[in-house]
Amino acid sequence: MSLAKFESMLKTNNIYFFDLAEFEEIIVHYLDTGKHSLAKKAVQLGLEQHPGSIDLKLLKVEILIFDNNLEEATKMVNKIEELYPNNDEIYIQKATILSKKNNHQEAIENLKTALYHTDDKVDIWSLMGMEYLYLDDFENARLNFAKCIDVDFEDYSALYNVVYCYDMEKDHEQAIGFLNNYIDKNPYSEVAWHQLGRQYFVIEMYKEALTAFDYAVLIDETFIGAYLEKAKTLEQMKMYEEAIENYLVTLELDDPTAYAYVRIGECYHALKDLDTAIKYYKKAVHEDPLLDKGWVLLTEAYHEQNDYQKAYYYINKAIKIDDSNTLYWRKYASISMKLHFFEEAVKGFENCLNLQDQAIEVFIGLADVLTFLGEFNDALAVLFKAQKIFKDFAEVEYRLSGLFYTLNKKSYGINHLINGMKIDFEYHRVLKELFPAIYEEKNVQKLISDYSKAIG
């Protein structure tokens, strides 16, 4: 009724009187519903009718902070503090202002002061916990959130934050101990069982994780997160059919997600049922066309089926979404070579190098394609770059030898052949595979034979 009366007043320009409690109720309602312009009007009218109200002044401070008018908010809260130094809300608002200015330690000191002036400490502990999180002080953050749980065992926000702090400290054993103690006192908390399962999963205690997730879904049969985690655990245990069943439950409980479709597809992939895997990968990309992982999984599935045309089509889809992913360009180059798209393979390898993917496989792949295309000097340039990064690498030396022989620079060819044999004699088969005519030359055969005898 107060709201209806207030909004009627705004429409008619009539002035109605509201008591202090009514104004506070109206302002808080507008703040909670995001109607800040109406909250401002209510504060203005409220202070006109109740100019001495500290609570209305503090609500005005809250609005000033929301509008990022921190200087005015600071001046106003300091004036209020001079008159009412024992009001806890003053120090909470000061802490909020300081936090927005990234003065988190000073914010904490003000929240400690607020604790002295209030009997309702839970909200302040929670705020202190968040300030400690900003400082990456996970131990003090955790201790403050734990105090909130001591007061209210169903404060799941605080519970999540305690576990988050343990996660950031990588102290999963302590997290498990904390959660087990919590469950002893609150055994029907599906949230705690779920969090316990996650901790066991991280330290690869999959059987224990599975038990915890089973309890979570027994308590709440609609707990989608627990079904997802249970399915992931079953995957790790290579129980793919059971994992699929749990992923399918999540699809029944809520709208389908690309994530669930991908995981189901990967389970079928692990079961060697590529046709069904492909079906679910396609559902995933239909659900989320920008999911590059879905397109890559389709690429890999078709690659395994030797359907390189489709693999090429789908890797192009992935690259359109993320053209800075070097793994995608490697796949692109590999598939292009299968299709004899050698110019495209060059493009793939060159993009890898441009994106700072300087793995030896990339240099070797690019050099081999350029050699096949007859671009011998370009192939040499690539191998020289590789040589600067990978010292004493037999694969590079044998290829340099073959290329120099091809370019009739036999002295260089001999030097690199000797270097290659010194590094790894057995690997001279590379020369035979890539440069068979040169390998059969008499002087090359003699070099290889003499070296073989020399090393016994």
C-alpha positions in Angstrom: 0.0 0.0 0.0 2.9 2.4 0.8 4.3 1.8 -2.7 1.0 2.3 -4.4 0.5 5.5 -2.4 4.0 6.8 -3.2 3.8 6.1 -6.9 0.3 7.7 -7.0 1.9 10.8 -5.4 4.6 10.9 -8.1 1.9 10.8 -10.8 -0.3 13.5 -9.3 2.3 15.8 -7.8 0.4 15.7 -4.6 2.4 15.5 -1.4 1.5 12.7 1.0 3.1 12.1 4.4 4.9 8.8 5.1 6.3 7.7 8.4 10.0 6.8 8.6 9.5 3.0 8.4 7.4 3.4 5.2 10.1 5.5 3.5 12.8 2.9 4.4 10.6 0.1 3.1 9.9 2.0 -0.2 13.6 2.9 -0.7 14.9 -0.6 0.0 12.3 -2.1 -2.4 13.4 0.2 -5.2 17.1 -0.6 -4.5 16.4 -4.3 -4.5 14.5 -4.1 -7.8 17.1 -1.9 -9.5 14.9 1.1 -9.7 17.5 3.6 -8.6 15.9 6.8 -10.0 12.8 6.0 -7.9 14.9 5.2 -4.9 16.6 8.6 -5.2 13.2 10.4 -5.3 12.1 8.5 -2.3 15.3 9.4 -0.4 14.9 13.1 -1.3 11.3 13.2 -0.2 12.0 11.2 2.9 14.7 13.6 4.0 12.4 16.5 3.4 9.9 15.0 5.7 12.4 13.4 8.2 15.5 15.6 7.9 17.1 14.1 11.1 16.9 10.4 10.1 20.3 8.7 10.1 18.9 5.7 8.4 17.6 7.7 5.4 21.0 9.5 5.2 22.8 6.2 5.1 20.5 5.0 2.4 21.4 8.2 0.5 25.1 7.3 1.0 24.4 3.9 -0.5 22.9 5.4 -3.6 25.8 7.8 -3.9 28.2 4.8 -3.8 26.1 3.0 -6.4 26.4 6.1 -8.7 30.2 6.0 -8.0 30.0 9.5 -6.5 32.5 8.4 -3.9 33.7 11.9 -2.8 30.3 13.1 -1.9 29.5 9.8 -0.2 32.7 10.1 1.9 31.8 13.6 3.0 28.3 12.6 3.9 29.3 9.5 5.9 32.0 11.4 7.8 29.4 14.0 8.9 27.1 11.2 10.0 30.0 9.6 11.9 30.6 12.8 13.9 27.0 12.7 15.2 26.5 8.9 15.5 29.9 7.2 16.0 28.4 4.0 17.4 26.3 3.1 14.3 27.7 0.0 12.6 26.2 0.9 9.2 28.4 4.0 9.1 31.6 1.8 9.1 30.1 -0.7 6.6 29.4 2.2 4.2 32.9 3.6 4.8 34.3 0.1 4.1 32.3 -0.1 0.8 33.7 3.2 -0.3 37.3 2.2 0.5 36.8 -1.1 -1.2 35.7 0.6 -4.4 38.9 2.6 -4.2 40.9 -0.6 -3.8 41.9 0.2 -0.2 40.9 -3.2 1.0 43.1 -3.2 4.1 41.5 0.0 5.3 38.1 -1.4 4.4 38.8 -4.4 6.7 39.7 -2.1 9.6 36.4 -0.2 9.2 34.5 -3.6 9.2 36.3 -4.6 12.4 35.1 -1.4 13.9 31.6 -2.2 12.7 31.8 -5.5 14.5 32.1 -3.7 17.9 28.9 -1.8 17.3 26.6 -4.6 16.2 25.0 -7.8 17.5 24.3 -9.0 14.0 27.9 -9.9 12.9 27.2 -12.4 10.1 26.9 -9.8 7.3 30.1 -8.1 8.4 32.0 -11.4 8.5 30.9 -12.0 5.0 32.0 -8.6 3.8 35.4 -9.0 5.6 35.8 -12.4 3.9 35.3 -10.7 0.5 37.8 -8.0 1.3 40.4 -10.6 2.3 39.7 -12.4 -1.0 40.5 -9.2 -2.9 43.9 -9.3 -1.1 44.4 -13.0 -1.9 44.5 -13.6 1.8 42.7 -16.9 1.5 43.3 -18.0 5.1 41.7 -15.0 6.7 38.9 -15.0 4.1 38.1 -18.6 4.9 38.1 -18.0 8.7 35.5 -15.2 8.3 33.3 -17.2 6.0 33.5 -20.1 8.4 32.2 -17.9 11.2 29.1 -17.2 9.0 28.5 -21.0 8.8 28.8 -21.4 12.5 25.9 -19.1 12.9 23.8 -20.4 10.0 24.5 -23.9 8.8 22.5 -23.3 5.6 24.6 -20.3 4.5 25.6 -22.0 1.3 27.2 -18.9 -0.1 29.6 -18.9 2.8 30.1 -22.7 2.4 31.1 -22.2 -1.3 33.5 -19.4 -0.4 35.2 -21.6 2.3 35.7 -24.4 -0.2 36.9 -21.8 -2.8 39.6 -20.6 -0.4 40.8 -24.2 0.2 40.9 -24.6 -3.6 43.0 -21.5 -4.0 45.3 -22.7 -1.3 45.4 -26.1 -3.1 44.6 -27.6 0.3 42.2 -30.3 -0.8 42.8 -32.6 2.2 41.8 -29.8 4.6 38.8 -29.0 2.5 37.7 -32.7 2.7 38.2 -32.6 6.5 36.1 -29.4 6.7 33.3 -30.8 4.5 33.2 -34.1 6.4 32.8 -32.3 9.7 30.1 -30.1 8.1 28.3 -33.2 6.9 28.5 -34.8 10.3 26.3 -31.9 11.6 24.2 -31.4 8.5 24.1 -34.9 6.7 21.2 -33.9 4.4 23.1 -31.1 2.7 23.3 -32.0 -1.0 25.5 -28.9 -1.6 28.1 -30.2 0.9 28.1 -33.7 -0.6 28.5 -32.2 -4.0 31.5 -30.0 -2.9 33.0 -33.1 -1.1 32.8 -35.0 -4.3 34.5 -32.2 -6.2 37.4 -32.3 -3.7 37.8 -36.1 -4.0 37.7 -35.7 -7.8 40.6 -33.2 -7.8 42.9 -35.6 -5.9 41.8 -38.5 -8.1 40.0 -40.4 -5.4 37.2 -41.3 -7.9 35.4 -44.0 -5.9 35.0 -41.6 -3.0 33.9 -38.8 -5.3 31.3 -41.1 -6.9 29.9 -42.0 -3.4 29.6 -38.3 -2.5 27.8 -37.5 -5.7 25.5 -40.4 -5.2 24.5 -39.0 -1.9 23.9 -35.6 -3.4 21.5 -36.9 -6.0 19.8 -39.1 -3.5 19.0 -36.0 -1.4 18.0 -33.9 -4.4 17.0 -35.9 -7.5 17.0 -32.7 -9.6 20.5 -31.6 -8.7 21.9 -31.1 -12.2 25.4 -30.2 -11.0 25.8 -33.4 -9.1 24.7 -35.5 -12.0 27.3 -33.7 -14.2 30.1 -34.2 -11.7 29.0 -37.8 -11.2 29.1 -38.4 -15.0 32.6 -36.8 -15.2 33.8 -39.1 -12.4 32.4 -42.1 -14.2 34.3 -41.0 -17.4 37.5 -40.9 -15.4 36.8 -44.5 -14.2 36.2 -45.5 -17.9 32.6 -46.4 -17.0 31.4 -44.7 -20.2 27.9 -46.2 -20.5 27.1 -45.2 -16.9 28.5 -41.7 -17.6 26.2 -41.4 -20.6 23.2 -42.3 -18.5 24.0 -39.5 -16.1 24.6 -36.9 -18.8 21.2 -37.9 -20.3 19.6 -37.2 -16.9 20.8 -33.6 -17.1 19.2 -33.2 -20.5 15.9 -34.5 -19.0 16.0 -32.1 -16.0 16.8 -28.9 -17.9 17.2 -27.5 -21.4 19.9 -29.3 -23.4 23.4 -27.9 -23.3 26.2 -28.1 -25.8 28.5 -29.2 -22.9 26.4 -32.3 -22.1 26.2 -33.2 -25.8 30.0 -32.9 -26.2 30.6 -35.1 -23.1 28.2 -37.7 -24.3 29.9 -37.7 -27.7 33.3 -38.1 -26.1 32.0 -41.1 -24.2 30.7 -42.8 -27.4 34.1 -41.9 -29.0 35.9 -43.7 -26.2 33.6 -46.7 -26.8 34.7 -46.6 -30.5 31.1 -45.8 -31.6 32.2 -43.0 -33.9 28.8 -42.7 -35.7 26.9 -42.0 -32.4 29.7 -39.7 -31.2 29.4 -37.7 -34.4 25.6 -37.5 -33.9 26.1 -35.9 -30.5 28.9 -33.6 -31.6 26.5 -32.3 -34.3 23.9 -31.7 -31.6 26.5 -29.7 -29.6 27.4 -27.4 -32.5 23.7 -27.0 -33.4 23.1 -25.9 -29.8 26.1 -23.6 -29.8 27.5 -22.9 -33.2 30.4 -20.9 -31.7 31.7 -23.9 -29.7 35.0 -24.5 -31.5 35.7 -27.6 -29.5 32.6 -29.2 -31.0 33.9 -28.6 -34.5 37.3 -29.9 -33.6 35.8 -33.1 -32.2 33.9 -33.6 -35.4 37.2 -33.1 -37.3 38.9 -35.7 -35.2 36.0 -38.2 -35.6 35.9 -37.9 -39.4 39.7 -38.0 -39.5 39.6 -41.4 -37.7 37.1 -42.6 -40.3 39.5 -41.4 -43.0 36.9 -39.0 -44.3 39.4 -36.2 -44.9 37.0 -34.0 -46.9 34.6 -33.7 -44.0 37.5 -33.4 -41.5 38.8 -30.5 -43.7 35.4 -28.8 -43.7 35.0 -29.0 -39.9 38.5 -27.8 -39.1 37.8 -24.8 -41.2 34.7 -24.1 -39.1 36.8 -24.3 -35.9 39.5 -21.9 -37.3 36.8 -19.4 -38.3 35.9 -19.2 -34.6 39.5 -19.2 -33.2 42.1 -18.5 -35.8 44.8 -18.0 -33.2 44.7 -21.6 -32.0 47.9 -23.3 -33.2 46.6 -26.8 -32.6 43.8 -26.1 -35.1 46.3 -24.9 -37.7 48.4 -28.1 -37.1 45.3 -30.2 -37.7 44.5 -28.1 -40.8 48.0 -28.7 -42.2 47.9 -32.4 -41.4 44.5 -32.9 -43.1 45.5 -30.8 -46.1 48.5 -33.1 -46.7 46.2 -36.1 -46.6 44.1 -34.4 -49.3 47.2 -33.4 -51.3 46.3 -29.8 -50.7 50.0 -28.9 -50.3 49.7 -25.2 -50.6 47.1 -25.2 -47.8 49.4 -27.4 -45.7 52.1 -24.7 -46.1 49.6 -22.1 -45.0 48.7 -24.2 -41.9 52.3 -24.7 -40.8 53.3 -21.0 -41.5 50.4 -19.8 -39.4 51.6 -22.0 -36.6 55.1 -20.4 -36.8 53.5 -16.9 -37.0 51.6 -17.7 -33.8 54.9 -18.6 -32.1 54.3 -22.4 -32.2 57.9 -23.3 -32.7 57.7 -27.1 -32.1 60.1 -29.2 -34.1 57.1 -31.0 -35.7 56.0 -27.7 -37.3 59.4 -26.9 -38.8 59.8 -30.4 -40.1 56.3 -30.6 -41.5 56.7 -27.3 -43.3 60.2 -28.2 -44.7 58.9 -31.5 -46.0 55.9 -30.0 -47.8 58.1 -27.3 -49.3 60.6 -30.0 -50.4 57.8 -31.9 -52.0 56.7 -28.7 -53.9 60.2 -28.2 -55.1 60.7 -25.1 -53.0 64.2 -26.3 -51.9 65.6 -22.9 -50.9 62.5 -22.1 -48.8 62.8 -25.5 -47.2 66.4 -24.8 -46.3 65.5 -21.5 -44.8 62.9 -23.2 -42.5 65.4 -25.8 -41.4 68.0 -23.2 -40.6 65.5 -21.5 -38.4 64.8 -24.8 -36.7 68.6 -25.4 -36.3 68.9 -22.2 -34.3 66.3 -23.4 -31.8 67.0 -27.2 -31.8 70.7 -27.8 -31.6 72.2 -31.1 -32.7 68.9 -32.5 -34.0 69.3 -35.5 -36.4 66.0 -35.0 -38.2 67.1 -31.5 -39.3 70.7 -32.5 -40.3 69.6 -35.4 -42.6 67.1 -33.1 -44.3 69.7 -30.4 -44.8 72.0 -33.0 -46.3 69.3 -34.2 -48.7 68.5 -30.6 -49.8 72.1 -29.6 -50.3 72.7 -32.8 -52.4 69.6 -31.9 -54.4 71.0 -28.4 -55.0 74.3 -29.9 -56.1 76.1 -28.5 -53.1 77.6 -31.9 -52.2 80.2 -30.6 -49.7 77.5 -29.1 -47.6 75.5 -32.3 -48.0 78.4 -34.4 -46.8 78.9 -32.2 -43.7 75.3 -32.4 -42.7 75.1 -36.1 -43.3 78.1 -36.7 -41.1 76.6 -34.4 -38.4 73.3 -36.4 -38.6 75.1 -39.7 -38.2 77.1 -38.4 -35.2 73.9 -37.4 -33.5 71.8 -40.5 -34.3 73.2 -43.0 -36.9 70.0 -45.1 -37.0 68.0 -42.1 -38.1 69.7 -42.0 -41.5 66.6 -43.8 -42.8 65.1 -40.3 -43.0 67.4 -39.7 -46.0 66.2 -42.9 -47.6 62.5 -42.0 -47.1 62.7 -38.4 -48.3 65.5 -38.4 -50.8 65.7 -42.0 -52.1 67.7 -41.2 -55.3 70.4 -39.4 -53.2 70.4 -42.2 -50.6 71.4 -44.6 -53.4 74.3 -42.5 -54.6 77.6 -44.3 -54.3 79.4 -41.7 -52.3 76.4 -41.5 -49.8 76.3 -45.2 -49.5 80.1 -45.3 -48.8 79.8 -42.6 -46.2 77.1 -44.5 -44.4 78.9 -47.8 -44.7 82.2 -46.4 -43.4 80.6 -44.7 -40.5 78.7 -47.9 -39.6 82.0 -49.8 -39.5 83.7 -47.0 -37.5 81.1 -47.2 -34.7 81.3 -51.0 -34.7 
